[in-house]
Amino acid sequence: MRIGSSVTSLSWIPQGATEGFNRLTFGLLRIAHYDPPPPDVVGDLDELQATDRFRLANRLEAWIEVEDGRIVDAGQTGSGRINVTRVGYGPASIAFTPVAMPDLRPEPEKGPTWVRFAQTAGGWTGFPTPRRVRHEPFIKIEGPMTWTTLALTIHADGTSEHQLAGASSFPRHWIYDDRGQLAAKTGFIDYDAWWRESFGTHTPWGAEDSAPIVTAVESALEHQLSVGVIDAKPQFRRLRAGRTLVQQGQSGEELFLLFDGVLQVEIDGKPVTQVGPGAILGEMALLRDGRRTATLRAVTPCRVAVVPKDSIDRQAMEEIAKGRGVQPER
């Protein structure tokens, strides 16, 4: 009996994700562009590539053959693909051809009842940009490298698990399961580290990968509401790691959309959970007595959109609270 499964990653540049000179090219000058979020369900990669819905895609497909409960054969297919980068305005735009590195597929790891597959895909995306180097010619005209490393374990009982085992710290990477459903996200974009370090030996092709921070996917309602929040061009707050967004017991009438980074939820000084990009927070103060019921502390640097309280109706806030297992007071 053959058992197959797959995992896919799509990489994209969210609004305001760049720093320094590149923030100017994306922002005021609008030479380059940020990306709308990829779809919640990944479909045909050819169509998504043609409509510019990702910067990098990586799809790992694998299978095992099982006889009498034993794995007798296994194999994998799939590949990565990098999209062109368009710079400029409309008909005057220029498409820069990416440079892909060869996909890396190490020999699968095999256990008595499972096989673990892995695949790294990536390369140079975007238009060439100058950077300093410590040796001749002291300046190179190339951008940093972007990649994802996917892992997929298939068991003889028909189950499987996927993992984002490694990734560049920029841009954002979304992970899709075997059904094509969005299943996980990278929680933190570190543009500065990516710009300075993602070259040569500091990449999987130089025998060095980077462990990503992966977070769960927000609820469908939060995802729907976040689109309206971003369209309204909200104010943003930036937090350094360790700083608090709100303190338990404080009064507050604002909601928040976590746009980038990871926040830890603490109640009575004890960590309860962590949340990643897309989470809408602060609703309990508005549903109860106006007091914050938890402390929100930045695990990584964070960028948070401030949402006026009248932007989201009470019913929606109650649904968000119920989704977290909290029954709002009436």
Residue, then its C-alpha position, 0 to 999 in steps of 0.5 A: m500500500r502506498i501512503g503519500s503526503s505533502v507540505t508546502s511553504l509560500s514566502w511573501i513580504p508583508q506591509g512595512a517589513t523592510e528597514g533602512f533604504n529598502r523601506l524608502t523604496f517600498g514606502l515613499l518611492r514605491i519602486a518596489h511593492y509589498d505583497p498581499p497575504p497568500p491565500d488560506v488554501v494553496g492551489d495551483l502553484d503555476e497560477l499563484q506564480a503567474t498572479d505574483r502571489f508569492r516570492l518563493a514557494n517550496r513543495l515537498e511531496a513524499w510517499i512510502e510503500v507499506e507491506d504487512g506493517r513494514i515500510v519496504d520503499a520510499g521516495q520523494t518529489g517536489s521542488g522550489r520555485i522563485n518568482v520574478t521581482r517587478v520594480g517600477y510603475g505599471p508599464a514602466s516596471i522591470a522584471f528581474t529574473p531570480v537566481a535559484m539555488p539547487d534544491l537540497r534533498p538529504e537522504p531520508e531518515k528511516g525508522p522501523t515504522w516511519v520515514r522523515f524527508a527534507q527539502t531546502a529550496g531558495g536562492w536570490t530574489g529581487f533586484p541586485t543591491p550593493r553590500r559591503v564585504r571584507h575582501e576584494p572587491f569590497i562591494k558586491i552587487e547581489g541581494p541576500m538569499t531567501w530559503t525554507t527547509l521543509a520536513l515531512t514524516i510519514h508513518a506506516d499507520g497512514t499519519s504524517e507530520h510536517q515541520l518548517a525545519g529551517a528558514s531565512s529570517f526574511p520574508r514571512h513564510w506560511i506553511y500549508d498541510d497536505r490538504g493545502q490548508l494554512a497550518a502555521k506561520t513564521g512569527f518574526i521577521d528579522y530584516d536587519a539580520w537577513w540583510r547582514e548575514s544571509f550569504g555564503t556560509h550562512t545559508p543551507w548551501g554553505a552548511e548552515d541553516s536558521a531555526p525559525i520561530v513558528t506560530a499557530v494560525e489565528s482564527a478565521l474570524e481574526h483573519q477576516l477582521s485583520v484585513g479590515v484593520i490593515d486596510a484602515k491604515p492603523q497606527f503601529r507601535r513597536l516593542r523591543a523584546g521583554r517590553t510589555l504592551v499592556q499590564q494586567g489590571q491596567s485600564g484600557e479601551e484599545l484593541f490590538l492586531l499583532f502584525d509581526g513578532v511573538l507576544q507572551v500572555e501572562i496571568d498573575g505573573k505566570p506565562v499562559t501561552q504565546v501568540g503570533p502574527g494575525a492575533i487580535l488582542g485586548e478584547m477582554a477589557l472591553l467585554r468586561d470592566g475595562r481592565r486588562t485581564a492579562t499582561l502581554r509581553a514581547v518575546t521578540p521585537c514586535r510591531v502591533a497595530v492599534v485598533p480603535k474600540d469601535s472598529i470591531d463590534r461586540q459580537a465579533m469580540e465575544e466570538i474571539a473570546k470564546g475561541r480562546g475558551v473564555q466566556p465573556e461576562r454579560 
